[in-house]
Amino acid sequence: MNFDLSAFLPYQLAVASSRISREFAERYRAEFGLSIPEWRVLAHLAQSDAVSVREIHARVDMDKSKVSRAAARLETSGLIEKRENAEDRRLLDMRLTDKGRALIARIVPIADAYQAEMLAQLGDHAPAFRAALLMLYEGK
């Protein structure tokens, strides 16, 4: 059998994703003390009014337990609040607090700058890469 793992696209994507996520995490962890799961929860809440742990789990491809632990830490820090879901009382909706929105406002420029650096590395390949990645992301 002649199989080159380093040339296997799923492996390349997984390694690249992990590396990029860690590099970005270094930028916000030092200044804001956030973990990767906490950042992902905050980022998703910034896009929505109210979201359940179940919905975030489905969106970010992260274990429910990690989402729950991250949400608990964010709630303890005063960055999010949990409320009973109006349609299903078994679920809790999470929302950013004013403190959480202020933190996101400080992190977004860092995220934008990091993304700009990655796109600059890709140069002329950036549009084609983004289009291909979107196809994989959306499952088309």
N, CA, C and O atoms as a GROMACS GRO file, in nm:
protein
  560
    1MET      N    1   0.084  -0.118   0.000
    1MET     CA    2   0.000   0.000   0.000
    1MET      C    3   0.088   0.124   0.000
    1MET      O    4   0.181   0.136   0.080
    2ASN      N    5   0.060   0.214  -0.089
    2ASN     CA    6   0.136   0.338  -0.100
    2ASN      C    7   0.043   0.455  -0.071
    2ASN      O    8  -0.027   0.504  -0.159
    3PHE      N    9   0.043   0.500   0.054
    3PHE     CA   10  -0.046   0.607   0.098
    3PHE      C   11   0.037   0.716   0.164
    3PHE      O   12   0.111   0.690   0.259
    4ASP      N   13   0.025   0.838   0.112
    4ASP     CA   14   0.098   0.952   0.166
    4ASP      C   15   0.002   1.038   0.247
    4ASP      O   16  -0.074   1.118   0.191
    5LEU      N   17   0.005   1.022   0.377
    5LEU     CA   18  -0.086   1.097   0.464
    5LEU      C   19  -0.071   1.248   0.444
    5LEU      O   20  -0.170   1.321   0.445
    6SER      N   21   0.052   1.294   0.427
    6SER     CA   22   0.075   1.438   0.414
    6SER      C   23   0.014   1.496   0.286
    6SER      O   24  -0.001   1.617   0.275
    7ALA      N   25  -0.021   1.411   0.190
    7ALA     CA   26  -0.085   1.457   0.067
    7ALA      C   27  -0.236   1.432   0.068
    7ALA      O   28  -0.304   1.464  -0.030
    8PHE      N   29  -0.289   1.377   0.176
    8PHE     CA   30  -0.430   1.344   0.189
    8PHE      C   31  -0.507   1.470   0.228
    8PHE      O   32  -0.485   1.525   0.336
    9LEU      N   33  -0.597   1.516   0.142
    9LEU     CA   34  -0.666   1.644   0.162
    9LEU      C   35  -0.734   1.656   0.298
    9LEU      O   36  -0.716   1.759   0.364
   10PRO      N   37  -0.811   1.559   0.346
   10PRO     CA   38  -0.871   1.575   0.478
   10PRO      C   39  -0.767   1.597   0.589
   10PRO      O   40  -0.790   1.676   0.681
   11TYR      N   41  -0.655   1.529   0.579
   11TYR     CA   42  -0.548   1.547   0.677
   11TYR      C   43  -0.490   1.688   0.666
   11TYR      O   44  -0.469   1.755   0.768
   12GLN      N   45  -0.463   1.733   0.544
   12GLN     CA   46  -0.409   1.868   0.524
   12GLN      C   47  -0.503   1.974   0.581
   12GLN      O   48  -0.458   2.068   0.647
   13LEU      N   49  -0.633   1.958   0.555
   13LEU     CA   50  -0.731   2.055   0.606
   13LEU      C   51  -0.735   2.054   0.758
   13LEU      O   52  -0.741   2.160   0.821
   14ALA      N   53  -0.731   1.935   0.818
   14ALA     CA   54  -0.735   1.925   0.964
   14ALA      C   55  -0.612   1.990   1.027
   14ALA      O   56  -0.624   2.064   1.125
   15VAL      N   57  -0.496   1.962   0.972
   15VAL     CA   58  -0.372   2.018   1.026
   15VAL      C   59  -0.370   2.170   1.009
   15VAL      O   60  -0.336   2.244   1.101
   16ALA      N   61  -0.407   2.216   0.888
   16ALA     CA   62  -0.408   2.361   0.863
   16ALA      C   63  -0.508   2.430   0.956
   16ALA      O   64  -0.478   2.535   1.012
   17SER      N   65  -0.625   2.371   0.971
   17SER     CA   66  -0.727   2.429   1.058
   17SER      C   67  -0.679   2.439   1.202
   17SER      O   68  -0.695   2.542   1.267
   18SER      N   69  -0.620   2.333   1.250
   18SER     CA   70  -0.570   2.331   1.387
   18SER      C   71  -0.460   2.435   1.406
   18SER      O   72  -0.459   2.507   1.506
   19ARG      N   73  -0.370   2.442   1.313
   19ARG     CA   74  -0.259   2.538   1.322
   19ARG      C   75  -0.310   2.683   1.320
   19ARG      O   76  -0.267   2.765   1.401
   20ILE      N   77  -0.400   2.712   1.229
   20ILE     CA   78  -0.455   2.847   1.217
   20ILE      C   79  -0.532   2.885   1.343
   20ILE      O   80  -0.520   2.997   1.394
   21SER      N   81  -0.612   2.791   1.394
   21SER     CA   82  -0.688   2.817   1.515
   21SER      C   83  -0.596   2.846   1.634
   21SER      O   84  -0.622   2.938   1.711
   22ARG      N   85  -0.490   2.768   1.648
   22ARG     CA   86  -0.394   2.790   1.758
   22ARG      C   87  -0.323   2.924   1.743
   22ARG      O   88  -0.306   2.996   1.841
   23GLU      N   89  -0.282   2.957   1.621
   23GLU     CA   90  -0.212   3.085   1.600
   23GLU      C   91  -0.302   3.203   1.633
   23GLU      O   92  -0.258   3.300   1.695
   24PHE      N   93  -0.426   3.196   1.591
   24PHE     CA   94  -0.520   3.304   1.623
   24PHE      C   95  -0.546   3.308   1.774
   24PHE      O   96  -0.553   3.416   1.833
   25ALA      N   97  -0.559   3.190   1.836
   25ALA     CA   98  -0.584   3.183   1.980
   25ALA      C   99  -0.473   3.251   2.059
   25ALA      O  100  -0.499   3.314   2.161
   26GLU      N  101  -0.350   3.239   2.013
   26GLU     CA  102  -0.238   3.303   2.082
   26GLU      C  103  -0.258   3.454   2.089
   26GLU      O  104  -0.216   3.518   2.185
   27ARG      N  105  -0.321   3.509   1.989
   27ARG     CA  106  -0.341   3.655   1.984
   27ARG      C  107  -0.445   3.702   2.085
   27ARG      O  108  -0.427   3.807   2.148
   28TYR      N  109  -0.553   3.628   2.101
   28TYR     CA  110  -0.655   3.674   2.196
   28TYR      C  111  -0.640   3.614   2.335
   28TYR      O  112  -0.691   3.670   2.432
   29ARG      N  113  -0.570   3.502   2.348
   29ARG     CA  114  -0.555   3.440   2.480
   29ARG      C  115  -0.470   3.528   2.572
   29ARG      O  116  -0.506   3.550   2.688
   30ALA      N  117  -0.360   3.577   2.520
   30ALA     CA  118  -0.269   3.656   2.604
   30ALA      C  119  -0.337   3.782   2.657
   30ALA      O  120  -0.323   3.816   2.774
   31GLU      N  121  -0.409   3.851   2.570
   31GLU     CA  122  -0.468   3.978   2.611
   31GLU      C  123  -0.601   3.964   2.685
   31GLU      O  124  -0.630   4.039   2.778
   32PHE      N  125  -0.682   3.866   2.643
   32PHE     CA  126  -0.817   3.857   2.696
   32PHE      C  127  -0.843   3.732   2.781
   32PHE      O  128  -0.948   3.721   2.843
   33GLY      N  129  -0.748   3.639   2.784
   33GLY     CA  130  -0.761   3.520   2.868
   33GLY      C  131  -0.867   3.422   2.823
   33GLY      O  132  -0.920   3.346   2.905
   34LEU      N  133  -0.900   3.422   2.694
   34LEU     CA  134  -1.004   3.333   2.642
   34LEU      C  135  -0.945   3.205   2.584
   34LEU      O  136  -0.836   3.206   2.526
   35SER      N  137  -1.017   3.098   2.599
   35SER     CA  138  -0.981   2.972   2.533
   35SER      C  139  -1.045   2.970   2.394
   35SER      O  140  -1.128   3.054   2.362
   36ILE      N  141  -1.006   2.873   2.313
   36ILE     CA  142  -1.066   2.859   2.180
   36ILE      C  143  -1.216   2.835   2.190
   36ILE      O  144  -1.292   2.902   2.120
   37PRO      N  145  -1.264   2.743   2.275
   37PRO     CA  146  -1.409   2.726   2.286
   37PRO      C  147  -1.482   2.853   2.332
   37PRO      O  148  -1.591   2.883   2.283
   38GLU      N  149  -1.422   2.927   2.424
   38GLU     CA  150  -1.485   3.052   2.470
   38GLU      C  151  -1.494   3.153   2.356
   38GLU      O  152  -1.597   3.219   2.340
   39TRP      N  153  -1.388   3.166   2.278
   39TRP     CA  154  -1.390   3.257   2.164
   39TRP      C  155  -1.500   3.217   2.066
   39TRP      O  156  -1.574   3.303   2.018
   40ARG      N  157  -1.511   3.088   2.037
   40ARG     CA  158  -1.612   3.043   1.941
   40ARG      C  159  -1.754   3.069   1.991
   40ARG      O  160  -1.841   3.109   1.914
   41VAL      N  161  -1.776   3.047   2.119
   41VAL     CA  162  -1.909   3.076   2.176
   41VAL      C  163  -1.938   3.226   2.164
   41VAL      O  164  -2.045   3.265   2.118
   42LEU      N  165  -1.844   3.309   2.205
   42LEU     CA  166  -1.863   3.454   2.196
   42LEU      C  167  -1.888   3.499   2.052
   42LEU      O  168  -1.977   3.579   2.027
   43ALA      N  169  -1.809   3.447   1.960
   43ALA     CA  170  -1.823   3.487   1.820
   43ALA      C  171  -1.960   3.450   1.765
   43ALA      O  172  -2.021   3.527   1.692
   44HIS      N  173  -2.009   3.333   1.800
   44HIS     CA  174  -2.141   3.292   1.752
   44HIS      C  175  -2.252   3.372   1.818
   44HIS      O  176  -2.352   3.404   1.754
   45LEU      N  177  -2.236   3.403   1.944
   45LEU     CA  178  -2.337   3.486   2.010
   45LEU      C  179  -2.337   3.628   1.953
   45LEU      O  180  -2.441   3.694   1.953
   46ALA      N  181  -2.223   3.674   1.907
   46ALA     CA  182  -2.216   3.808   1.848
   46ALA      C  183  -2.297   3.816   1.719
   46ALA      O  184  -2.338   3.925   1.679
   47GLN      N  185  -2.318   3.703   1.655
   47GLN     CA  186  -2.394   3.700   1.529
   47GLN      C  187  -2.544   3.679   1.551
   47GLN      O  188  -2.622   3.697   1.458
   48SER      N  189  -2.584   3.642   1.671
   48SER     CA  190  -2.722   3.606   1.698
   48SER      C  191  -2.771   3.675   1.823
   48SER      O  192  -2.692   3.717   1.908
   49ASP      N  193  -2.901   3.687   1.834
   49ASP     CA  194  -2.958   3.748   1.954
   49ASP      C  195  -2.953   3.651   2.071
   49ASP      O  196  -2.904   3.685   2.179
   50ALA      N  197  -3.005   3.532   2.050
   50ALA     CA  198  -3.007   3.431   2.155
   50ALA      C  199  -2.984   3.294   2.092
   50ALA      O  200  -3.046   3.261   1.991
   51VAL      N  201  -2.896   3.216   2.151
   51VAL     CA  202  -2.858   3.087   2.095
   51VAL      C  203  -2.846   2.986   2.209
   51VAL      O  204  -2.800   3.020   2.318
   52SER      N  205  -2.889   2.862   2.182
   52SER     CA  206  -2.876   2.757   2.282
   52SER      C  207  -2.741   2.687   2.266
   52SER      O  208  -2.676   2.700   2.163
   53VAL      N  209  -2.701   2.613   2.369
   53VAL     CA  210  -2.579   2.533   2.363
   53VAL      C  211  -2.589   2.436   2.246
   53VAL      O  212  -2.492   2.416   2.173
   54ARG      N  213  -2.707   2.377   2.228
   54ARG     CA  214  -2.729   2.282   2.118
   54ARG      C  215  -2.702   2.347   1.982
   54ARG      O  216  -2.639   2.286   1.896
   55GLU      N  217  -2.749   2.470   1.963
   55GLU     CA  218  -2.728   2.538   1.835
   55GLU      C  219  -2.580   2.571   1.813
   55GLU      O  220  -2.529   2.556   1.702
   56ILE      N  221  -2.512   2.615   1.917
   56ILE     CA  222  -2.370   2.645   1.903
   56ILE      C  223  -2.293   2.518   1.874
   56ILE      O  224  -2.205   2.517   1.789
   57HIS      N  225  -2.325   2.411   1.945
   57HIS     CA  226  -2.261   2.282   1.921
   57HIS      C  227  -2.273   2.245   1.773
   57HIS      O  228  -2.175   2.202   1.712
   58ALA      N  229  -2.391   2.260   1.716
   58ALA     CA  230  -2.413   2.224   1.576
   58ALA      C  231  -2.335   2.315   1.482
   58ALA      O  232  -2.288   2.269   1.378
   59ARG      N  233  -2.321   2.442   1.515
   59ARG     CA  234  -2.254   2.538   1.427
   59ARG      C  235  -2.102   2.529   1.430
   59ARG      O  236  -2.037   2.544   1.327
   60VAL      N  237  -2.046   2.505   1.547
   60VAL     CA  238  -1.900   2.513   1.559
   60VAL      C  239  -1.828   2.380   1.557
   60VAL      O  240  -1.706   2.374   1.565
   61ASP      N  241  -1.904   2.270   1.545
   61ASP     CA  242  -1.846   2.138   1.540
   61ASP      C  243  -1.755   2.114   1.660
   61ASP      O  244  -1.638   2.076   1.648
   62MET      N  245  -1.813   2.139   1.779
   62MET     CA  246  -1.740   2.122   1.904
   62MET      C  247  -1.830   2.043   2.000
   62MET      O  248  -1.952   2.062   1.999
   63ASP      N  249  -1.772   1.957   2.081
   63ASP     CA  250  -1.850   1.877   2.175
   63ASP      C  251  -1.940   1.965   2.261
   63ASP      O  252  -1.903   2.075   2.300
   64LYS      N  253  -2.060   1.914   2.288
   64LYS     CA  254  -2.154   1.989   2.372
   64LYS      C  255  -2.094   2.020   2.508
   64LYS      O  256  -2.117   2.128   2.564
   65SER      N  257  -2.016   1.925   2.562
   65SER     CA  258  -1.957   1.948   2.693
   65SER      C  259  -1.858   2.065   2.690
   65SER      O  260  -1.852   2.143   2.784
   66LYS      N  261  -1.782   2.077   2.582
   66LYS     CA  262  -1.688   2.191   2.570
   66LYS      C  263  -1.765   2.322   2.559
   66LYS      O  264  -1.727   2.422   2.620
   67VAL      N  265  -1.872   2.321   2.480
   67VAL     CA  266  -1.954   2.442   2.466
   67VAL      C  267  -2.014   2.478   2.602
   67VAL      O  268  -2.013   2.595   2.641
   68SER      N  269  -2.066   2.378   2.673
   68SER     CA  270  -2.127   2.404   2.804
   68SER      C  271  -2.026   2.459   2.904
   68SER      O  272  -2.055   2.553   2.977
   69ARG      N  273  -1.906   2.399   2.907
   69ARG     CA  274  -1.804   2.448   3.001
   69ARG      C  275  -1.760   2.590   2.964
   69ARG      O  276  -1.742   2.674   3.052
   70ALA      N  277  -1.742   2.616   2.834
   70ALA     CA  278  -1.704   2.750   2.791
   70ALA      C  279  -1.812   2.850   2.828
   70ALA      O  280  -1.783   2.959   2.877
   71ALA      N  281  -1.938   2.813   2.805
   71ALA     CA  282  -2.049   2.902   2.839
   71ALA      C  283  -2.054   2.929   2.989
   71ALA      O  284  -2.081   3.042   3.030
   72ALA      N  285  -2.029   2.828   3.070
   72ALA     CA  286  -2.030   2.847   3.215
   72ALA      C  287  -1.921   2.945   3.258
   72ALA      O  288  -1.945   3.032   3.342
   73ARG      N  289  -1.801   2.932   3.199
   73ARG     CA  290  -1.692   3.025   3.233
   73ARG      C  291  -1.726   3.167   3.187
   73ARG      O  292  -1.699   3.264   3.258
   74LEU      N  293  -1.785   3.179   3.068
   74LEU     CA  294  -1.822   3.311   3.016
   74LEU      C  295  -1.931   3.375   3.101
   74LEU      O  296  -1.932   3.496   3.121
   75GLU      N  297  -2.024   3.292   3.150
   75GLU     CA  298  -2.129   3.345   3.236
   75GLU      C  299  -2.070   3.392   3.369
   75GLU      O  300  -2.107   3.498   3.420
   76THR      N  301  -1.980   3.313   3.425
   76THR     CA  302  -1.914   3.350   3.551
   76THR      C  303  -1.837   3.480   3.535
   76THR      O  304  -1.829   3.561   3.628
   77SER      N  305  -1.779   3.501   3.417
   77SER     CA  306  -1.702   3.623   3.388
   77SER      C  307  -1.792   3.742   3.356
   77SER      O  308  -1.743   3.854   3.340
   78GLY      N  309  -1.921   3.719   3.345
   78GLY     CA  310  -2.013   3.828   3.315
   78GLY      C  311  -2.018   3.865   3.168
   78GLY      O  312  -2.067   3.973   3.132
   79LEU      N  313  -1.969   3.777   3.081
   79LEU     CA  314  -1.965   3.807   2.938
   79LEU      C  315  -2.091   3.761   2.865
   79LEU      O  316  -2.127   3.815   2.761
   80ILE      N  317  -2.159   3.660   2.921
   80ILE     CA  318  -2.286   3.614   2.864
   80ILE      C  319  -2.385   3.595   2.977
   80ILE      O  320  -2.348   3.588   3.095
   81GLU      N  321  -2.510   3.587   2.939
   81GLU     CA  322  -2.615   3.553   3.035
   81GLU      C  323  -2.700   3.443   2.973
   81GLU      O  324  -2.714   3.434   2.851
   82LYS      N  325  -2.756   3.361   3.060
   82LYS     CA  326  -2.843   3.251   3.016
   82LYS      C  327  -2.984   3.281   3.061
   82LYS      O  328  -3.008   3.330   3.171
   83ARG      N  329  -3.078   3.249   2.971
   83ARG     CA  330  -3.220   3.265   3.002
   83ARG      C  331  -3.295   3.143   2.952
   83ARG      O  332  -3.251   3.074   2.860
   84GLU      N  333  -3.408   3.118   3.014
   84GLU     CA  334  -3.492   3.006   2.971
   84GLU      C  335  -3.545   3.033   2.830
   84GLU      O  336  -3.588   3.144   2.800
   85ASN      N  337  -3.540   2.930   2.745
   85ASN     CA  338  -3.592   2.941   2.609
   85ASN      C  339  -3.744   2.952   2.615
   85ASN      O  340  -3.810   2.872   2.682
   86ALA      N  341  -3.799   3.050   2.546
   86ALA     CA  342  -3.943   3.074   2.551
   86ALA      C  343  -4.023   2.959   2.490
   86ALA      O  344  -4.136   2.933   2.532
   87GLU      N  345  -3.966   2.890   2.391
   87GLU     CA  346  -4.039   2.782   2.323
   87GLU      C  347  -4.016   2.645   2.386
   87GLU      O  348  -4.103   2.558   2.378
   88ASP      N  349  -3.901   2.625   2.447
   88ASP     CA  350  -3.869   2.495   2.506
   88ASP      C  351  -3.798   2.519   2.640
   88ASP      O  352  -3.680   2.552   2.643
   89ARG      N  353  -3.871   2.503   2.747
   89ARG     CA  354  -3.819   2.536   2.880
   89ARG      C  355  -3.702   2.447   2.923
   89ARG      O  356  -3.634   2.477   3.021
   90ARG      N  357  -3.678   2.337   2.850
   90ARG     CA  358  -3.564   2.251   2.882
   90ARG      C  359  -3.434   2.313   2.833
   90ARG      O  360  -3.326   2.275   2.878
   91LEU      N  361  -3.445   2.409   2.741
   91LEU     CA  362  -3.326   2.472   2.683
   91LEU      C  363  -3.300   2.608   2.747
   91LEU      O  364  -3.392   2.676   2.793
   92LEU      N  365  -3.174   2.644   2.747
   92LEU     CA  366  -3.135   2.778   2.791
   92LEU      C  367  -3.079   2.852   2.671
   92LEU      O  368  -2.998   2.798   2.595
   93ASP      N  369  -3.122   2.974   2.654
   93ASP     CA  370  -3.065   3.061   2.551
   93ASP      C  371  -2.954   3.143   2.614
   93ASP      O  372  -2.963   3.184   2.729
   94MET      N  373  -2.850   3.166   2.536
   94MET     CA  374  -2.739   3.248   2.583
   94MET      C  375  -2.736   3.377   2.501
   94MET      O  376  -2.766   3.377   2.381
   95ARG      N  377  -2.699   3.484   2.567
   95ARG     CA  378  -2.687   3.614   2.502
   95ARG      C  379  -2.560   3.682   2.554
   95ARG      O  380  -2.517   3.657   2.666
   96LEU      N  381  -2.504   3.768   2.471
   96LEU     CA  382  -2.393   3.850   2.519
   96LEU      C  383  -2.446   3.956   2.613
   96LEU      O  384  -2.553   4.012   2.592
   97THR      N  385  -2.370   3.983   2.716
   97THR     CA  386  -2.399   4.098   2.802
   97THR      C  387  -2.333   4.220   2.739
   97THR      O  388  -2.263   4.209   2.638
   98ASP      N  389  -2.355   4.336   2.798
   98ASP     CA  390  -2.286   4.456   2.750
   98ASP      C  391  -2.134   4.437   2.758
   98ASP      O  392  -2.061   4.478   2.668
   99LYS      N  393  -2.090   4.374   2.866
   99LYS     CA  394  -1.946   4.346   2.883
   99LYS      C  395  -1.897   4.253   2.772
   99LYS      O  396  -1.787   4.271   2.720
  100GLY      N  397  -1.977   4.153   2.736
  100GLY     CA  398  -1.942   4.060   2.629
  100GLY      C  399  -1.935   4.129   2.494
  100GLY      O  400  -1.844   4.104   2.415
  101ARG      N  401  -2.032   4.218   2.467
  101ARG     CA  402  -2.030   4.293   2.340
  101ARG      C  403  -1.909   4.386   2.333
  101ARG      O  404  -1.849   4.403   2.227
  102ALA      N  405  -1.872   4.445   2.446
  102ALA     CA  406  -1.754   4.532   2.449
  102ALA      C  407  -1.627   4.451   2.420
  102ALA      O  408  -1.538   4.497   2.350
  103LEU      N  409  -1.621   4.329   2.475
  103LEU     CA  410  -1.504   4.244   2.450
  103LEU      C  411  -1.497   4.204   2.303
  103LEU      O  412  -1.390   4.209   2.243
  104ILE      N  413  -1.609   4.165   2.246
  104ILE     CA  414  -1.611   4.129   2.104
  104ILE      C  415  -1.566   4.248   2.019
  104ILE      O  416  -1.491   4.230   1.923
  105ALA      N  417  -1.609   4.366   2.054
  105ALA     CA  418  -1.568   4.486   1.979
  105ALA      C  419  -1.416   4.506   1.983
  105ALA      O  420  -1.358   4.562   1.890
  106ARG      N  421  -1.353   4.461   2.090
  106ARG     CA  422  -1.207   4.472   2.100
  106ARG      C  423  -1.136   4.360   2.024
  106ARG      O  424  -1.026   4.379   1.973
  107ILE      N  425  -1.200   4.242   2.016
  107ILE     CA  426  -1.137   4.126   1.951
  107ILE      C  427  -1.154   4.129   1.799
  107ILE      O  428  -1.065   4.084   1.727
  108VAL      N  429  -1.265   4.182   1.750
  108VAL     CA  430  -1.292   4.179   1.606
  108VAL      C  431  -1.179   4.244   1.524
  108VAL      O  432  -1.142   4.187   1.421
  109PRO      N  433  -1.124   4.356   1.563
  109PRO     CA  434  -1.012   4.411   1.484
  109PRO      C  435  -0.891   4.317   1.480
  109PRO      O  436  -0.820   4.312   1.380
  110ILE      N  437  -0.868   4.244   1.588
  110ILE     CA  438  -0.759   4.146   1.591
  110ILE      C  439  -0.789   4.033   1.494
  110ILE      O  440  -0.701   3.988   1.421
  111ALA      N  441  -0.914   3.987   1.493
  111ALA     CA  442  -0.956   3.880   1.401
  111ALA      C  443  -0.945   3.927   1.256
  111ALA      O  444  -0.897   3.853   1.170
  112ASP      N  445  -0.990   4.048   1.231
  112ASP     CA  446  -0.982   4.103   1.094
  112ASP      C  447  -0.838   4.114   1.047
  112ASP      O  448  -0.806   4.082   0.933
  113ALA      N  449  -0.750   4.159   1.136
  113ALA     CA  450  -0.608   4.172   1.100
  113ALA      C  451  -0.546   4.035   1.073
  113ALA      O  452  -0.468   4.020   0.980
  114TYR      N  453  -0.581   3.937   1.154
  114TYR     CA  454  -0.528   3.802   1.133
  114TYR      C  455  -0.576   3.746   1.000
  114TYR      O  456  -0.498   3.686   0.925
  115GLN      N  457  -0.703   3.764   0.972
  115GLN     CA  458  -0.755   3.717   0.843
  115GLN      C  459  -0.686   3.787   0.727
  115GLN      O  460  -0.654   3.723   0.627
  116ALA      N  461  -0.663   3.916   0.738
  116ALA     CA  462  -0.595   3.991   0.632
  116ALA      C  463  -0.454   3.937   0.609
  116ALA      O  464  -0.407   3.929   0.495
  117GLU      N  465  -0.386   3.900   0.718
  117GLU     CA  466  -0.252   3.842   0.704
  117GLU      C  467  -0.256   3.709   0.630
  117GLU      O  468  -0.172   3.682   0.544
  118MET      N  469  -0.354   3.625   0.664
  118MET     CA  470  -0.366   3.495   0.596
  118MET      C  471  -0.398   3.514   0.449
  118MET      O  472  -0.341   3.446   0.364
  119LEU      N  473  -0.488   3.605   0.417
  119LEU     CA  474  -0.523   3.630   0.276
  119LEU      C  475  -0.405   3.688   0.200
  119LEU      O  476  -0.385   3.658   0.083
  120ALA      N  477  -0.326   3.771   0.267
  120ALA     CA  478  -0.206   3.825   0.203
  120ALA      C  479  -0.106   3.714   0.173
  120ALA      O  480  -0.040   3.716   0.069
  121GLN      N  481  -0.095   3.615   0.262
  121GLN     CA  482  -0.008   3.500   0.236
  121GLN      C  483  -0.052   3.424   0.113
  121GLN      O  484   0.031   3.375   0.036
  122LEU      N  485  -0.182   3.415   0.093
  122LEU     CA  486  -0.235   3.343  -0.023
  122LEU      C  487  -0.221   3.423  -0.152
  122LEU      O  488  -0.221   3.366  -0.262
  123GLY      N  489  -0.210   3.553  -0.138
  123GLY     CA  490  -0.191   3.639  -0.255
  123GLY      C  491  -0.301   3.622  -0.358
  123GLY      O  492  -0.420   3.624  -0.324
  124ASP      N  493  -0.261   3.605  -0.484
  124ASP     CA  494  -0.356   3.593  -0.594
  124ASP      C  495  -0.441   3.467  -0.585
  124ASP      O  496  -0.544   3.457  -0.652
  125HIS      N  497  -0.400   3.371  -0.503
  125HIS     CA  498  -0.475   3.247  -0.487
  125HIS      C  499  -0.593   3.262  -0.390
  125HIS      O  500  -0.678   3.174  -0.382
  126ALA      N  501  -0.597   3.373  -0.317
  126ALA     CA  502  -0.698   3.391  -0.212
  126ALA      C  503  -0.842   3.376  -0.263
  126ALA      O  504  -0.918   3.301  -0.202
  127PRO      N  505  -0.882   3.442  -0.372
  127PRO     CA  506  -1.023   3.427  -0.414
  127PRO      C  507  -1.060   3.283  -0.450
  127PRO      O  508  -1.167   3.235  -0.412
  128ALA      N  509  -0.974   3.214  -0.521
  128ALA     CA  510  -1.002   3.075  -0.559
  128ALA      C  511  -1.004   2.986  -0.435
  128ALA      O  512  -1.088   2.897  -0.423
  129PHE      N  513  -0.911   3.009  -0.344
  129PHE     CA  514  -0.907   2.930  -0.220
  129PHE      C  515  -1.035   2.949  -0.140
  129PHE      O  516  -1.095   2.852  -0.094
  130ARG      N  517  -1.076   3.076  -0.125
  130ARG     CA  518  -1.199   3.104  -0.049
  130ARG      C  519  -1.320   3.039  -0.114
  130ARG      O  520  -1.406   2.984  -0.044
  131ALA      N  521  -1.327   3.043  -0.245
  131ALA     CA  522  -1.440   2.981  -0.316
  131ALA      C  523  -1.440   2.830  -0.296
  131ALA      O  524  -1.546   2.771  -0.270
  132ALA      N  525  -1.325   2.767  -0.307
  132ALA     CA  526  -1.316   2.622  -0.289
  132ALA      C  527  -1.347   2.583  -0.145
  132ALA      O  528  -1.417   2.485  -0.121
  133LEU      N  529  -1.295   2.658  -0.052
  133LEU     CA  530  -1.320   2.630   0.089
  133LEU      C  531  -1.468   2.644   0.122
  133LEU      O  532  -1.523   2.564   0.199
  134LEU      N  533  -1.532   2.743   0.065
  134LEU     CA  534  -1.675   2.762   0.087
  134LEU      C  535  -1.754   2.642   0.034
  134LEU      O  536  -1.852   2.600   0.096
  135MET      N  537  -1.712   2.588  -0.078
  135MET     CA  538  -1.779   2.469  -0.132
  135MET      C  539  -1.768   2.353  -0.034
  135MET      O  540  -1.866   2.282  -0.011
  136LEU      N  541  -1.651   2.333   0.022
  136LEU     CA  542  -1.632   2.225   0.120
  136LEU      C  543  -1.710   2.254   0.248
  136LEU      O  544  -1.771   2.164   0.306
  137TYR      N  545  -1.708   2.375   0.291
  137TYR     CA  546  -1.777   2.416   0.415
  137TYR      C  547  -1.927   2.395   0.404
  137TYR      O  548  -1.991   2.347   0.497
  138GLU      N  549  -1.982   2.430   0.289
  138GLU     CA  550  -2.126   2.418   0.268
  138GLU      C  551  -2.166   2.278   0.223
  138GLU      O  552  -2.285   2.248   0.214
  139GLY      N  553  -2.068   2.194   0.195
  139GLY     CA  554  -2.096   2.056   0.155
  139GLY      C  555  -2.149   2.044   0.013
  139GLY      O  556  -2.229   1.955  -0.016
  140LYS      N  557  -2.104   2.132  -0.074
  140LYS     CA  558  -2.152   2.129  -0.214
  140LYS      C  559  -2.048   2.069  -0.304
  140LYS      O  560  -2.069   2.058  -0.425
   0.00000   0.00000   0.00000
